[in-house]
Amino acid sequence: MTERKGIKYARYSLIGVLILGLAVLPQIITNPYLLSLFTFIAIYAIVGIGLSLLMGYAGQISLGQAAFFGIGAYASGVLTAKQMWDPWIAMVAAALLTGIIAALTGGIILRFQGHVLAVATLALTIIVYILLVQLEPITGGLSPGLPGIPRLSILGLKLNKDFHYFYLSWAALLVLLFLASNIVHSRVGRALRSFHHFYGGSEQAAESVGVNPTLLKVQVFALSAMYASIAGSIYAHYISYLNPSPFGIFMSLQLMVMVILGGLRSLWGAILGAATVMALGEALRAVVPMLFPKAFGEYQIIAYGVIMIVILLMAPEGMVQIPRIIWAALRGIRSKESQAPQLASEGVVAQRAEKGS
Amino acid sequence: MGFFDQLLQFALSGVGVGAIYAIVGLGFMIVYSVTRVVNFAQGEFVMLGGMVTATLYAAGVPLALAMVIAVIFAVLVGALMQRGIIHPARNASTVTLILLTFGVSIVIRGIALLVWTTDPRSFPAFSGEKSIAVGQAVVSPQAIWVVGTLAVLAVALYLFFGKTMPGKALQACAVNAPAARLMGISVETMALLAFALAAAMGALAGIVTTPLTTTSYDIGIPMAVKGFVAALAGGLNRIEGVLLGGLVLGVLESMAAGLISSGFKDAIALVILILVLLVRPGGLLGGAEAGHI
């Protein structure tokens, strides 16, 4: 009991420190590139949380988040730049649109498991990308793209400085994180875990107690799509210009690596993963051209691939494991997680069932 | 050119393209049936086959030798992948395995990007460029090589699985791995063999299509997706199904590109994928039980 309280205390104080840190960050960091990096971390982390809910809790793999991110961004962009809608209403509309699309496609593809689901979600990303490129009258395609997306404004204060978006995206992140956390710790969360075999559940068993796995899967899929959509809308208003190129397979992969690296079964993992991957990307951009002068393009993907492989083989719980291991070591207890690396095999983990974020 | 002549032309080019998808699909099928792993890196073997051959040829190596080396290289990569990553993770969850093969595919692609940059590569067609007329349509001789390769591979696989000991051993592992082990078959060796075979086939597909379509560092993913569609159409375990699926996909894609717009061409494969999954999840030719290659 005391241990639980101790962990809770540490957690809350960490959150407090984080919020304080975030509040002051723009004062300390004056380099605009660095500030924008942090803003992007928050934006991607929002998508990551949605993906984490989907993969870590509902157990469904999705390589399609980039598609929803793109739909949200373009919906916001087109509605505000071309149809002159109010940006906030457009954002809500975009999220609803994305949610509906996700619910419909999810209804079709979520009946599949494993590999087929992965390919189907990948297919989604590719189809959406192709549509964004080809439907030029609406989206502007690859060139000229969609320029002139208006900035957001809150209660009359126009958000046209970079640090405004820093605060906006982190605030949105924290709110959405809170929401996701509530879901995880609610009846819905327990229902999700009841059919996810990692937690020792099974679909038939869940159905026998009145849980409807298919419906829940579609709902979480739609929710994760809406998270991605909101992030996309913020992204659109932040950079004011859209082009289909980022919203492809590379982004879906990047998001996947973020969530896995951070820790699938922890919502904080999404934030941690996003921060680490972005930092890594920057580090690579600085270092690789020195070693391979002719290199250009997205060579960071090698690192992403290697990270993914290493994490999956060695530390499937992701980076989020580390504080727990340290905490347990400090208390002189050998934590179960720090035993020889286990793979996420079905049987192993009834023990871990209660340790989810 | 009359409308039907156009259709004929699309159909013919589609067969050439579809044959490649079928070969890639066969690679997926072999690996899946033995190891229950869908190897997303399959497309990268196709890329490696073409790129390595092109690079060697450009460096002065005779074409035939370059092709052999390329295939061997792909097989080594496949074997390395199996031993180094798939085998240690053999008890992991499906999601983990998917992500692992995905991880490998992005590593291979990333390295290819660094080594070869984004320039497309090619090498000469095997028997010249002179098109052959079929009615009002034309066919490139290389396309005939492609279809011929597919035919030879399909027959070879049939014979391999049906008549040879290693082939039967592979089948045994696909049907029931523990039972196979009890019979003295080393499942681990069979898994390695499956990966090696799939890599070789992927590389061959890449080699034979490069003179027609050129190749570049990033053809892996579209190849993998389309090959997977072909494999799914075959229920992941029937050679005839994979052939049919690949050819149908190729022809439909070619028609769509010709009649609608080439930009949407890649989307066709994916829509077909979803349709197949919805309507005949067991494959176009009906669901045979797992393992019956």
Interface residues (C-beta under 8 A of the other chain):
Chain A: M55 G59 I61 L63 I108 I109 F112 Q113 G114 H115 V116 A118 V119 A120 L122 A123 I126 I127 I130 L131 V133 Q134 H197 F198 I249 L253 M256 I260 F292 K294 A295 F296 G297 E298 Y299 Q300 I301 I302 A303 Y304 G305 V306 M308 I309 L312 L313 P316 L343 A344 S345 E346
Chain B: V38 F40 I85 P88 A89 N91 A92 S93 T94 V95 T96 I98 L99 L100 F102 G103 V104 S105 I106 V107 R109 G110 I111 L113 L114 T117 T118 I221 V225 F228 L232 S261 G263 F264 D266 A267 L270 V271 L273 I274 L277 L278 P281
